[in-house]
C-alpha cells in the first residue's frame, strides 16, 4: 500500500509539475505543508479544549476523541509530501467530513461489537457476554 501511494504521489506531482512548472509545484507542496500544520494545530487545540470541557462536566468525550483521531491522521497526511495525501488531510480537517467518517466508522464498529451501557438490562446468561468487575 505504501508503494502504491508513493507511486500515485509521484505521478500526481509530475502531472502538476507539467501543468504549472516544477518550481510552482514544489512551492505548492511546501505551502500546503505549512498551511496544513497551522490548520492542524488550530483544530487540534480546539478539539482538546472540547475534550477537557466534556471531561470536567463528567461526560464521556466520545465524539471529540473521534475528531481528535481524525485530526491526528490529517496531520500525518499533511506532513507527508504529496498532493493526494494533502487533499485527504485537508478534507479530514472539515468538520462535516469528520462527522461523516465518524458515522461510517461507528456503524462498522457497532456492527462487530455489542456495546452495553451501564444501567441497561441484559441477560447475564448470554454466552456472548463477559461479565467484568472493577477492582479498586
N, C-alpha and C positions, 0 to 999 in steps of 0.2 A: 504494500500500500504506500509506504514511504517513497519507494522508487517511482510509482505511478504519479504521485502528487508532485514529486520533483520534476519529472519529465513534463507534466502538464504546465507547471510553473515556468519552466524554461521556454516551452512553446509559446505560452502567453506573453512572456517578456519579449521574445523575439518578434512576435506579431506586433505588439505595442511599439517596440523599437522601430520596426519597419514602417509604421504609420506616422509616428511623431518624431523619430530620430532617437538614437541611443542615449544621448545626453539628457533629453527630456524624459525618456523612460526611466533612466536611473534617478533623475531628480524627483520624479513622481513616486518612485518606490521609497525614496528616503522621506519624502513629505508624508506619505501615508503611514510610515512607521512612527514618525514624530507626532503627527496628529492622532494616531491610534493610541499612543502611550498617554497623551494628555486626556483623551476621552475615557480610556480605561481607568485611569486614576480617579477621575471625577465620578464616574459611575460606581466604581468600587467603594469609594469613600461614602457616597450617598447610600449605597446598599448596606454598608457596615453600620451606618447610623440607624437605618431602619431595623437591622437585626438587634442592635443594642436597645432600641426603644421597645421592640416586642418583648425581648427577654426581661427588661426591667418592669414591664407591666404584667409579667407572669404568663405570657403567651408563647407558644412554640413558633419560631420564625421559619416555618417550612418553606413558604413561597420565597422569602427573602434569601434563604440559603440556596435555593434553586437559582435565583437570579445571580447570586454571588458566584456559583459554579459556572454559569454561562458567561459571566464577565471574565472569569479566570481563563476559560477556554478562548474567549475573544482576544484576550491579551496575548495568549500563546500564538494564536493565528496571526495577529497583527505584528508580533515581533519577528516571526519568520518571514524571510523575504519572498515576495511574490504577489501578483495581483489577484489570483484566485483565493488564496488564504486571506488576503486583506479584505476582499469582498465578503467572505464568510464572517470574518472578525467584526467588520463594521455592521453587518446585519445582526449579529448577536448583541450589539450594543443598543439596538432599537427595542424599547420595552414591549411593543406588540409582537415582535418576533420571539423575544424571550418567553412571552406568555404562551405563544403557540407551541414552542419547544417544550415548555413545562407541561402543557396539556397532553401532548403526544407521549412524552416520556412517562407521565403519571399513569396514563392508560396502559402503557406497556408493562410498567412495573406492577400496577394493581391487578393486571390480568395474570401475572405469575405468582403473586403472593396474596394471602389473605391477611388483611390488617384488621385487628380488633382494637377498638378504642376502650380504655378503661371505663367501667360503668355500664357498658353494653352487655346484654345477656348472650351467652353462647353455651353450647353443650360441652362440658368438660370431658365427657367420654368419647368425643370425636377423635379418631386416631390421627387426624391431621393437625391436632393442636398439641403443642408442647407447653405445659404449664411451668412457669418460672416464678420463683420467689426472690425478692431482693433481700440481700443480707447487708445490714449496716455495720 
